[in-house]
Amino acid sequence: MIRENSSIPCIVKRRVLAALFVSVTALFSSSLASAASFNGEIDEFYTGVRSLGMGGVYVNTVNDETAILTNPAGLGKLRDYTFTIADPELHGAFANTEIVNVTNFMDAISIQGLLDRLNQARGQHWHSKMQLFPSFVAPNFGVGLLAKYQINASVDPAGTNYRLDYVNDWALALGYNFRMYGGILKMGVTGRFVNRSEIHDDLDPASTGLTVAGLAREGMGIAADAGLILTAPVAGLPALGVSVRDVGNTSYDFREGMFNATALRPRDTEQTVDVALSFQPILGNRTRTTIAFEYHGITTPLVESEEDAIKRSHAGIEFNFADFAFVRAGANQGYWTAGLEFATEKFQLQVASYGEEIGHPNGRREDRRWVGKFALRF
């Protein structure tokens, strides 16, 4: 068993544990009355390539700097200090190549140019995302700066509606984990200061001169996340985990945004609670496996016309070969996923493919996507 590496007195830890337990329990209960709001797909503040290759699981499996943004309890798994200088991550849909090509790809950089492309590919769904998260992490602690640009858009087959969902986030995040009972119990918290610019509109496909500045709502907000991982000290290391994101809901009316002085603010982000069960059997001296099952938004009522339980379900497996090569597979919302990673102390190269549900229970529709990431660190 790994010895606890925290110097916090035992009585302080007990009080912190009690306070966190009461807070999380109260928030867990209060969120039962909250309403879900979906538009095609479930949009989370942060999703990364490792998680997506493993079917969208993350609660119990995260063990790097991305724990700051997903489940801060994962910071308790870190064994060393890591400074990530740059980690560009690109996401796209395979259908994007039916909308743009090498000669007109730059048209998709602007929302007006993307509309012009989509008017020639009606019924196709466009998805793209770019994100960067330079960070510093140490055992039980992490800080990082997230920059994220994401856009989903389509023109319906009849050419009567241009649906545009655009999100641009800049977030400074600070996380800490309390590691207790030799690592059996990990409880983490993260604070985020977020500048969000967003567009969620149905527009006229005949529109001209569309710009982000003219359509966006922007504002700053302060968010909090909490997480817990309870691991049994037996063979296979079975673990239960909970991740509470946007504790108490997150609003963006702290002040106006950094880039556009818009009169309207982004819509609030509702609290979500994700739960997980995982196992980590050892296959050999240098081969380990992680198996995980998750259900997201367990306290948020289903909107039956928009989703079913499958849309919130995730399962994944990872094979770790000597901490150098990683092979991943899983099921994300009922669709297959796969991923591959090569890593050293200085770099990471990760790729994955996954399916995202953008339809509804009576008309399921898969959007097959790819994601790639390269990280430079020391």
TIVOFI-261819 format. One record per residue (C-alpha): z, y, x negated. Coordinates in nm, 3 decimals. Layout:
<pts>
<z=Z	y=Y	x=X> $
...
</pts>
This chain:
<pts>
<z=0.000	y=0.000	x=0.000> $
<z=-0.089	y=0.345	x=-0.128> $
<z=0.211	y=0.564	x=-0.189> $
<z=0.242	y=0.888	x=-0.004> $
<z=0.125	y=1.179	x=-0.216> $
<z=0.280	y=1.463	x=-0.020> $
<z=0.585	y=1.652	x=-0.143> $
<z=0.684	y=1.780	x=0.202> $
<z=1.043	y=1.681	x=0.283> $
<z=1.081	y=1.397	x=0.529> $
<z=1.263	y=1.608	x=0.790> $
<z=0.985	y=1.867	x=0.785> $
<z=0.725	y=1.598	x=0.832> $
<z=0.912	y=1.459	x=1.131> $
<z=0.930	y=1.800	x=1.294> $
<z=0.563	y=1.867	x=1.230> $
<z=0.475	y=1.523	x=1.365> $
<z=0.676	y=1.586	x=1.679> $
<z=0.521	y=1.929	x=1.733> $
<z=0.167	y=1.799	x=1.684> $
<z=0.230	y=1.502	x=1.912> $
<z=0.363	y=1.721	x=2.193> $
<z=0.077	y=1.970	x=2.154> $
<z=-0.198	y=1.710	x=2.145> $
<z=-0.045	y=1.521	x=2.440> $
<z=-0.022	y=1.837	x=2.649> $
<z=-0.377	y=1.941	x=2.568> $
<z=-0.504	y=1.587	x=2.628> $
<z=-0.354	y=1.598	x=2.977> $
<z=-0.468	y=1.950	x=3.060> $
<z=-0.829	y=1.875	x=2.968> $
<z=-0.856	y=1.621	x=3.251> $
<z=-0.938	y=1.903	x=3.490> $
<z=-1.207	y=2.059	x=3.273> $
<z=-1.570	y=2.039	x=3.381> $
<z=-1.850	y=1.906	x=3.166> $
<z=-2.160	y=2.112	x=3.103> $
<z=-2.469	y=1.936	x=2.974> $
<z=-2.832	y=2.021	x=2.939> $
<z=-3.036	y=1.721	x=2.838> $
<z=-2.822	y=1.617	x=2.543> $
<z=-2.459	y=1.633	x=2.435> $
<z=-2.435	y=1.905	x=2.173> $
<z=-2.148	y=1.880	x=1.924> $
<z=-2.039	y=2.149	x=1.681> $
<z=-2.118	y=1.929	x=1.381> $
<z=-2.292	y=1.596	x=1.330> $
<z=-2.384	y=1.460	x=0.988> $
<z=-2.629	y=1.211	x=0.845> $
<z=-2.372	y=0.938	x=0.770> $
<z=-2.239	y=0.945	x=1.123> $
<z=-2.584	y=0.945	x=1.281> $
<z=-2.692	y=0.644	x=1.072> $
<z=-2.386	y=0.458	x=1.203> $
<z=-2.453	y=0.514	x=1.570> $
<z=-2.278	y=0.849	x=1.592> $
<z=-1.929	y=0.725	x=1.497> $
<z=-1.707	y=0.948	x=1.284> $
<z=-1.346	y=0.959	x=1.408> $
<z=-1.209	y=0.677	x=1.190> $
<z=-1.492	y=0.654	x=0.936> $
<z=-1.513	y=1.007	x=0.793> $
<z=-1.379	y=1.016	x=0.436> $
<z=-1.541	y=1.319	x=0.270> $
<z=-1.566	y=1.696	x=0.308> $
<z=-1.716	y=1.663	x=0.656> $
<z=-1.370	y=1.558	x=0.779> $
<z=-1.293	y=1.932	x=0.791> $
<z=-1.546	y=1.968	x=1.074> $
<z=-1.506	y=1.633	x=1.253> $
<z=-1.160	y=1.479	x=1.215> $
<z=-0.919	y=1.650	x=0.971> $
<z=-0.710	y=1.331	x=0.957> $
<z=-0.992	y=1.193	x=0.742> $
<z=-0.880	y=1.428	x=0.462> $
<z=-0.596	y=1.181	x=0.409> $
<z=-0.850	y=0.928	x=0.277> $
<z=-0.957	y=1.146	x=-0.016> $
<z=-0.847	y=1.031	x=-0.361> $
<z=-0.980	y=1.312	x=-0.580> $
<z=-1.099	y=1.672	x=-0.592> $
<z=-1.463	y=1.744	x=-0.501> $
<z=-1.654	y=2.071	x=-0.510> $
<z=-1.984	y=2.054	x=-0.320> $
<z=-2.215	y=2.326	x=-0.452> $
<z=-2.501	y=2.266	x=-0.209> $
<z=-2.582	y=2.000	x=0.051> $
<z=-2.893	y=2.099	x=0.251> $
<z=-2.939	y=1.877	x=0.554> $
<z=-3.255	y=1.873	x=0.766> $
<z=-3.301	y=1.721	x=1.112> $
<z=-3.621	y=1.677	x=1.309> $
<z=-3.780	y=1.474	x=1.586> $
<z=-4.071	y=1.238	x=1.527> $
<z=-4.243	y=1.404	x=1.824> $
<z=-4.247	y=1.733	x=1.631> $
<z=-4.559	y=1.617	x=1.447> $
<z=-4.740	y=1.608	x=1.781> $
<z=-4.655	y=1.974	x=1.832> $
<z=-4.715	y=2.126	x=1.489> $
<z=-4.896	y=2.030	x=1.171> $
<z=-4.915	y=2.151	x=0.813> $
<z=-5.141	y=2.446	x=0.901> $
<z=-4.940	y=2.587	x=1.193> $
<z=-4.586	y=2.476	x=1.110> $
<z=-4.476	y=2.833	x=1.037> $
<z=-4.547	y=2.920	x=1.401> $
<z=-4.244	y=2.710	x=1.499> $
<z=-4.008	y=2.928	x=1.295> $
<z=-4.000	y=3.192	x=1.571> $
<z=-3.920	y=3.120	x=1.935> $
<z=-4.239	y=3.292	x=2.049> $
<z=-4.447	y=3.095	x=1.804> $
<z=-4.278	y=2.774	x=1.915> $
<z=-4.360	y=2.860	x=2.278> $
<z=-4.725	y=2.901	x=2.184> $
<z=-4.723	y=2.556	x=2.022> $
<z=-4.537	y=2.394	x=2.314> $
<z=-4.783	y=2.539	x=2.565> $
<z=-5.040	y=2.317	x=2.394> $
<z=-4.809	y=2.012	x=2.402> $
<z=-4.649	y=2.030	x=2.745> $
<z=-4.389	y=1.767	x=2.818> $
<z=-4.302	y=1.721	x=2.451> $
<z=-3.947	y=1.789	x=2.332> $
<z=-3.890	y=1.989	x=2.012> $
<z=-3.575	y=1.937	x=1.804> $
<z=-3.494	y=2.082	x=1.465> $
<z=-3.174	y=2.158	x=1.278> $
<z=-3.086	y=2.285	x=0.934> $
<z=-2.731	y=2.306	x=0.801> $
<z=-2.547	y=2.371	x=0.476> $
<z=-2.177	y=2.313	x=0.405> $
<z=-2.059	y=2.411	x=0.053> $
<z=-1.695	y=2.311	x=0.027> $
<z=-1.392	y=2.219	x=-0.180> $
<z=-1.172	y=1.923	x=-0.089> $
<z=-0.866	y=1.755	x=-0.237> $
<z=-0.634	y=1.486	x=-0.102> $
<z=-0.511	y=1.615	x=0.237> $
<z=-0.682	y=1.955	x=0.203> $
<z=-1.027	y=2.108	x=0.245> $
<z=-1.207	y=2.440	x=0.290> $
<z=-1.576	y=2.505	x=0.349> $
<z=-1.842	y=2.739	x=0.488> $
<z=-2.089	y=2.603	x=0.743> $
<z=-2.427	y=2.758	x=0.813> $
<z=-2.617	y=2.588	x=1.097> $
<z=-2.944	y=2.664	x=1.274> $
<z=-3.044	y=2.441	x=1.565> $
<z=-3.314	y=2.461	x=1.829> $
<z=-3.421	y=2.238	x=2.120> $
<z=-3.713	y=2.345	x=2.334> $
<z=-3.983	y=2.219	x=2.570> $
<z=-4.238	y=2.336	x=2.823> $
<z=-4.243	y=2.115	x=3.131> $
<z=-4.559	y=1.914	x=3.209> $
<z=-4.653	y=2.153	x=3.493> $
<z=-4.633	y=2.454	x=3.261> $
<z=-4.385	y=2.638	x=3.486> $
<z=-4.073	y=2.648	x=3.265> $
<z=-3.991	y=2.706	x=2.898> $
<z=-3.646	y=2.562	x=2.828> $
<z=-3.490	y=2.703	x=2.514> $
<z=-3.156	y=2.602	x=2.358> $
<z=-3.085	y=2.785	x=2.032> $
<z=-2.760	y=2.789	x=1.833> $
<z=-2.689	y=2.963	x=1.503> $
<z=-2.336	y=2.913	x=1.368> $
<z=-2.160	y=3.053	x=1.064> $
<z=-1.810	y=2.910	x=1.027> $
<z=-1.530	y=2.928	x=0.772> $
<z=-1.313	y=2.617	x=0.814> $
<z=-0.976	y=2.525	x=0.662> $
<z=-0.824	y=2.180	x=0.716> $
<z=-0.501	y=2.003	x=0.625> $
<z=-0.373	y=1.651	x=0.679> $
<z=-0.017	y=1.518	x=0.696> $
<z=-0.014	y=1.170	x=0.543> $
<z=0.291	y=0.962	x=0.636> $
<z=0.437	y=0.614	x=0.601> $
<z=0.225	y=0.529	x=0.299> $
<z=-0.095	y=0.636	x=0.471> $
<z=-0.041	y=0.430	x=0.786> $
<z=-0.034	y=0.750	x=0.991> $
<z=-0.258	y=1.048	x=0.923> $
<z=-0.248	y=1.364	x=1.136> $
<z=-0.474	y=1.656	x=1.055> $
<z=-0.548	y=2.006	x=1.180> $
<z=-0.839	y=2.242	x=1.116> $
<z=-0.881	y=2.610	x=1.188> $
<z=-1.231	y=2.758	x=1.219> $
<z=-1.347	y=3.119	x=1.228> $
<z=-1.690	y=3.106	x=1.390> $
<z=-1.972	y=3.354	x=1.440> $
<z=-2.203	y=3.209	x=1.707> $
<z=-2.540	y=3.328	x=1.829> $
<z=-2.693	y=3.127	x=2.112> $
<z=-2.966	y=3.115	x=2.374> $
<z=-2.957	y=2.874	x=2.670> $
<z=-3.230	y=2.995	x=2.904> $
<z=-3.514	y=2.889	x=3.131> $
<z=-3.803	y=3.123	x=3.054> $
<z=-4.155	y=3.188	x=3.177> $
<z=-4.405	y=2.993	x=2.962> $
<z=-4.637	y=3.292	x=2.989> $
<z=-4.384	y=3.515	x=2.813> $
<z=-4.488	y=3.721	x=2.512> $
<z=-4.292	y=3.899	x=2.240> $
<z=-3.985	y=3.676	x=2.268> $
<z=-3.724	y=3.733	x=1.994> $
<z=-3.379	y=3.597	x=1.916> $
<z=-3.235	y=3.949	x=1.909> $
<z=-3.366	y=4.016	x=2.258> $
<z=-3.234	y=3.697	x=2.417> $
<z=-2.925	y=3.590	x=2.224> $
<z=-2.559	y=3.619	x=2.308> $
<z=-2.342	y=3.659	x=2.001> $
<z=-1.972	y=3.681	x=1.924> $
<z=-1.690	y=3.563	x=1.701> $
<z=-1.420	y=3.315	x=1.789> $
<z=-1.126	y=3.125	x=1.646> $
<z=-1.123	y=2.749	x=1.703> $
<z=-0.885	y=2.465	x=1.625> $
<z=-0.935	y=2.089	x=1.590> $
<z=-0.678	y=1.811	x=1.557> $
<z=-0.703	y=1.445	x=1.466> $
<z=-0.500	y=1.129	x=1.423> $
<z=-0.569	y=0.794	x=1.254> $
<z=-0.320	y=0.508	x=1.284> $
<z=-0.399	y=0.214	x=1.053> $
<z=-0.227	y=-0.123	x=1.067> $
<z=-0.130	y=-0.250	x=0.717> $
<z=-0.286	y=-0.593	x=0.770> $
<z=-0.608	y=-0.767	x=0.665> $
<z=-0.913	y=-0.584	x=0.792> $
<z=-0.720	y=-0.256	x=0.830> $
<z=-0.766	y=-0.217	x=1.207> $
<z=-0.725	y=0.147	x=1.306> $
<z=-0.703	y=0.361	x=1.616> $
<z=-0.816	y=0.723	x=1.599> $
<z=-0.833	y=1.037	x=1.811> $
<z=-1.021	y=1.359	x=1.744> $
<z=-0.956	y=1.665	x=1.960> $
<z=-1.217	y=1.933	x=1.911> $
<z=-1.192	y=2.295	x=2.025> $
<z=-0.829	y=2.256	x=2.124> $
<z=-0.756	y=2.457	x=2.440> $
<z=-1.126	y=2.561	x=2.459> $
<z=-1.293	y=2.807	x=2.222> $
<z=-1.413	y=3.150	x=2.332> $
<z=-1.629	y=3.387	x=2.128> $
<z=-1.499	y=3.722	x=2.248> $
<z=-1.273	y=3.793	x=1.950> $
<z=-1.521	y=4.061	x=1.849> $
<z=-1.897	y=4.128	x=1.848> $
<z=-2.121	y=3.922	x=1.624> $
<z=-2.212	y=3.987	x=1.262> $
<z=-2.589	y=4.006	x=1.314> $
<z=-2.661	y=4.135	x=1.665> $
<z=-2.448	y=4.378	x=1.866> $
<z=-2.510	y=4.199	x=2.195> $
<z=-2.334	y=4.301	x=2.514> $
<z=-2.289	y=3.940	x=2.625> $
<z=-2.089	y=3.673	x=2.444> $
<z=-2.167	y=3.300	x=2.402> $
<z=-2.031	y=3.064	x=2.662> $
<z=-1.695	y=2.901	x=2.588> $
<z=-1.689	y=2.563	x=2.414> $
<z=-1.475	y=2.321	x=2.613> $
<z=-1.219	y=2.095	x=2.452> $
<z=-1.332	y=1.736	x=2.398> $
<z=-1.132	y=1.427	x=2.305> $
<z=-1.301	y=1.138	x=2.123> $
<z=-1.133	y=0.800	x=2.063> $
<z=-1.215	y=0.521	x=1.818> $
<z=-1.134	y=0.166	x=1.709> $
<z=-1.238	y=0.049	x=1.362> $
<z=-1.205	y=-0.232	x=1.108> $
<z=-1.263	y=-0.241	x=0.731> $
<z=-1.298	y=-0.603	x=0.615> $
<z=-1.349	y=-0.668	x=0.242> $
<z=-1.646	y=-0.895	x=0.174> $
<z=-1.612	y=-0.920	x=-0.205> $
<z=-1.482	y=-0.756	x=-0.519> $
<z=-1.730	y=-0.469	x=-0.492> $
<z=-1.846	y=-0.496	x=-0.132> $
<z=-1.671	y=-0.345	x=0.167> $
<z=-1.760	y=-0.308	x=0.531> $
<z=-1.666	y=-0.059	x=0.800> $
<z=-1.713	y=-0.139	x=1.170> $
<z=-1.637	y=0.124	x=1.435> $
<z=-1.658	y=0.176	x=1.810> $
<z=-1.616	y=0.515	x=1.979> $
<z=-1.620	y=0.685	x=2.316> $
<z=-1.667	y=1.061	x=2.321> $
<z=-1.531	y=1.303	x=2.578> $
<z=-1.283	y=1.057	x=2.724> $
<z=-1.091	y=1.326	x=2.915> $
<z=-1.398	y=1.512	x=3.043> $
<z=-1.523	y=1.392	x=3.384> $
<z=-1.873	y=1.246	x=3.389> $
<z=-2.144	y=1.451	x=3.559> $
<z=-2.316	y=1.160	x=3.733> $
<z=-2.649	y=1.336	x=3.777> $
<z=-2.663	y=1.413	x=3.403> $
<z=-2.498	y=1.122	x=3.221> $
<z=-2.328	y=0.786	x=3.231> $
<z=-2.079	y=0.604	x=3.008> $
<z=-2.360	y=0.481	x=2.782> $
<z=-2.443	y=0.839	x=2.687> $
<z=-2.094	y=0.879	x=2.543> $
<z=-2.073	y=0.540	x=2.371> $
<z=-2.122	y=0.477	x=1.999> $
<z=-2.096	y=0.180	x=1.765> $
<z=-2.175	y=0.143	x=1.397> $
<z=-2.145	y=-0.063	x=1.081> $
<z=-2.164	y=0.028	x=0.712> $
<z=-2.198	y=-0.193	x=0.404> $
<z=-2.066	y=-0.032	x=0.085> $
<z=-2.194	y=-0.178	x=-0.242> $
<z=-1.982	y=-0.060	x=-0.538> $
<z=-1.954	y=0.293	x=-0.395> $
<z=-2.316	y=0.348	x=-0.502> $
<z=-2.541	y=0.207	x=-0.230> $
<z=-2.463	y=0.222	x=0.141> $
<z=-2.654	y=0.054	x=0.425> $
<z=-2.582	y=0.162	x=0.782> $
<z=-2.680	y=0.064	x=1.135> $
<z=-2.555	y=0.120	x=1.486> $
<z=-2.614	y=0.210	x=1.849> $
<z=-2.607	y=0.575	x=1.960> $
<z=-2.609	y=0.620	x=2.338> $
<z=-2.783	y=0.282	x=2.370> $
<z=-3.048	y=0.348	x=2.103> $
<z=-3.066	y=0.192	x=1.756> $
<z=-2.978	y=0.386	x=1.442> $
<z=-3.015	y=0.311	x=1.072> $
<z=-2.923	y=0.487	x=0.748> $
<z=-2.929	y=0.455	x=0.372> $
<z=-2.738	y=0.636	x=0.095> $
<z=-2.727	y=0.640	x=-0.283> $
<z=-2.438	y=0.827	x=-0.442> $
<z=-2.283	y=0.906	x=-0.778> $
<z=-2.008	y=1.144	x=-0.881> $
<z=-2.267	y=1.424	x=-0.906> $
<z=-2.506	y=1.372	x=-0.617> $
<z=-2.570	y=1.212	x=-0.279> $
<z=-2.903	y=1.122	x=-0.122> $
<z=-2.881	y=1.020	x=0.243> $
<z=-3.140	y=0.946	x=0.512> $
<z=-3.110	y=0.818	x=0.868> $
<z=-3.295	y=0.771	x=1.193> $
<z=-3.136	y=0.774	x=1.537> $
<z=-3.220	y=0.802	x=1.906> $
<z=-3.077	y=1.079	x=2.122> $
<z=-3.060	y=1.061	x=2.502> $
<z=-3.222	y=1.373	x=2.654> $
<z=-3.269	y=1.233	x=3.002> $
<z=-3.034	y=1.123	x=3.280> $
<z=-2.908	y=0.789	x=3.421> $
<z=-3.202	y=0.752	x=3.662> $
<z=-3.457	y=0.866	x=3.408> $
<z=-3.347	y=0.776	x=3.057> $
<z=-3.549	y=0.937	x=2.778> $
<z=-3.511	y=0.875	x=2.407> $
<z=-3.583	y=1.143	x=2.151> $
<z=-3.628	y=0.956	x=1.821> $
<z=-3.512	y=1.168	x=1.526> $
<z=-3.479	y=1.164	x=1.147> $
<z=-3.230	y=1.336	x=0.918> $
<z=-3.210	y=1.375	x=0.540> $
<z=-2.954	y=1.526	x=0.306> $
<z=-2.915	y=1.590	x=-0.067> $
<z=-2.578	y=1.701	x=-0.205> $
<z=-2.493	y=1.832	x=-0.549> $
<z=-2.125	y=1.819	x=-0.635> $
<z=-1.867	y=1.777	x=-0.907> $
</pts>
